[in-house]
Amino acid sequence: MQSITLNAKTRNLILALFTMGAFMGSLDTGIIGPVLPSIEMAYNLTTRQSSWIFTLFIISFMIGSPIMAKFSDFYGRKKIFILDVILFAIGSSLIAFSPNIEFIFLGRIVQGLGCGGLFPVAGAFIGDSFPLNERGKALGILGSVFGISALGGPLVGAALIPFGWNWCFTINIPISIFLLLFALYILPDTENQRKLKIDYLGIAILSILSIFLAYGLNQIDSSDFINSLTSLNVAPFLIAFIILIPIFVKVEKRAQESIVPLHMLKNKEISIACIETLCYGIIYSSAIFIPSLVILSMGLNDQLASLMLIPILGANAVAAPVLGKILDSTGSRKIMMIGTLMLTVGLIAVAVYPNNFIFFIIAGCLIGVGLVTIIGAPLRYIVLIEAKPHERGAGQAIVNMLSSAGQLIGGALIGGVIASFSGILGYKASLILAAIVGFIAFLFTFKLKSRDEQLETMKSNQ
């Protein structure tokens, strides 16, 4: 993908466009939580059935990320970003005006495909068009929106539900139309001169892998975690997933244009970034249970407990752009070292003192800052630096995929830990587990490149 020279005003307008797109897409990953009970009541669903509304989105998100990112590397960021927005709008419309549950399932699939490409395309475009000393700041702004909307989704959902659960998705339609017109006006036309040979076999196997992993993990019974792992509803699918991994690797190595560029994982920096991303997924799965812990420890109702996420959201919003700005002068390693350590301390503090309000606020701020370092600008900055220009989109997609996989794995694991203990002890144990994962992420940051080494790599990959 060719580099583009744009003036500062145009770059800022484009960053605003991508920020709104990232906000819209990531908001729907968190908004579904408070919406599910209403959908269950409307369509007379069991909890197991309604969980597919979330799972189908994650599956199609995991599949859509590498496909859309690869296409953007060849057919241009503008065309694929517009396609992603259109798909997201169609999916939202199917859900908002659904006559039955099947339309909701279909809508979530279409939404996931579109949403999967929004952030990788945005991140890759920053690498194409922003000066070296402004990329961290731009990624920081994008990262702050992603974190706020993902964690703030439940708050927005709770505010819109009184008007009808459909409005949680109807609101996406006018936003999508605005984004579509904005993108047509502001985004430059670019296209790779190389011809893309679509990796159909790789796409097919990746789709099957994602389905098997998501289905197997979705069928795990948290209340009987160990026994359910060996049940026919879980074990065959997870075993099939494991068996298909080496087959997928072999197919991708032979493909002329692999849908997932596995050769990038030979790069030490990108490999570490992948480990950090998986850690984030597991930690995030634990963090979303914090309101439930607060209900038990402080005796608050659901609404007030949700407000206890504000320290995490506020710290996330403030820290992301600040860290992005600092990133341009200090590099990823120092920021991620400090951030992952803060995250670990914050998780331990909440687990040990969940009923101390002041302590909880301080710990929430630590968690908010820590989360944005492990999945925000510093980590995506690493991938942007290490990837070749024609693979920037694909590199950003790897982060998306592994984050989703980590959340699926973390959701099953954390759910099992919570169910294995009685009451508040289960939530404490899940946070301690997340803290251990956070400390592992901290240890891996020592192996990252220094700022000078990052600059040298960045210049060589222009």
Stockholm file with secondary structure:
# STOCKHOLM 1.0

chainA/1-462         MQSITLNAKTRNLILALFTMGAFMGSLDTGIIGPVLPSIEMAYNLTTRQSSWIFTLFIISFMIGSPIMAKFSDFYGRKKIFILDVILFAIGSSLIAFSPNIEFIFLGRIVQGLGCGGLFPVAGAFIGDSFPLNERGKALGILGSVFGISALGGPLVGAALIPFGWNWCFTINIPISIFLLLFALYILPDTENQRKLKIDYLGIAILSILSIFLAYGLNQIDSSDFINSLTSLNVAPFLIAFIILIPIFVKVEKRAQESIVPLHMLKNKEISIACIETLCYGIIYSSAIFIPSLVILSMGLNDQLASLMLIPILGANAVAAPVLGKILDSTGSRKIMMIGTLMLTVGLIAVAVYPNNFIFFIIAGCLIGVGLVTIIGAPLRYIVLIEAKPHERGAGQAIVNMLSSAGQLIGGALIGGVIASFSGILGYKASLILAAIVGFIAFLFTFKLKSRDEQLETMKSNQ
#=GR chainA/1-462 SS CCCCCCCHHHHHHHHHHHHHHHHHHHHHHHHHHHHHHHHHHHHTCCHHHHHHHHHHHHHHHHHHHHHHHHHHHHHCHHHHHHHHHHHHHHHHHHHHTCSSHHHHHHHHHHHHHHHHHHHHHHHHHHHHHSCGGGHHHHHHHHHHHHHHHHHHHHHHHHHHGGGCTTHHHHTHHHHHHHHHHHHHHHSCCCCCSSCCCCCHHHHHHHHHHHHHHHHHHHTCCGGGHHHHHTSTTTHHHHHHHHHHHHHHHHHHHHCTTCSSCGGGGGSHHHHHHHHHHHHHHHHHHHHTTHHHHHHHHHCCCHHHHHHTTHHHHHHHHHHHHHHHHHHHHHCHHHHHHHHHHHHHHHHHHHHHCTTCHHHHHHHHHHHHHHHHHHHSHHHHHHHHHHSCGGGHHHHHHHHHHHHHHHHHHHHHHHHHHHHHSCTHHHHHHHHHHHHHHHHHHHHHHTTSCCHHHHHHHHHHTC
#=GC SS_cons         CCCCCCCHHHHHHHHHHHHHHHHHHHHHHHHHHHHHHHHHHHHTCCHHHHHHHHHHHHHHHHHHHHHHHHHHHHHCHHHHHHHHHHHHHHHHHHHHTCSSHHHHHHHHHHHHHHHHHHHHHHHHHHHHHSCGGGHHHHHHHHHHHHHHHHHHHHHHHHHHGGGCTTHHHHTHHHHHHHHHHHHHHHSCCCCCSSCCCCCHHHHHHHHHHHHHHHHHHHTCCGGGHHHHHTSTTTHHHHHHHHHHHHHHHHHHHHCTTCSSCGGGGGSHHHHHHHHHHHHHHHHHHHHTTHHHHHHHHHCCCHHHHHHTTHHHHHHHHHHHHHHHHHHHHHCHHHHHHHHHHHHHHHHHHHHHCTTCHHHHHHHHHHHHHHHHHHHSHHHHHHHHHHSCGGGHHHHHHHHHHHHHHHHHHHHHHHHHHHHHSCTHHHHHHHHHHHHHHHHHHHHHHTTSCCHHHHHHHHHHTC
//
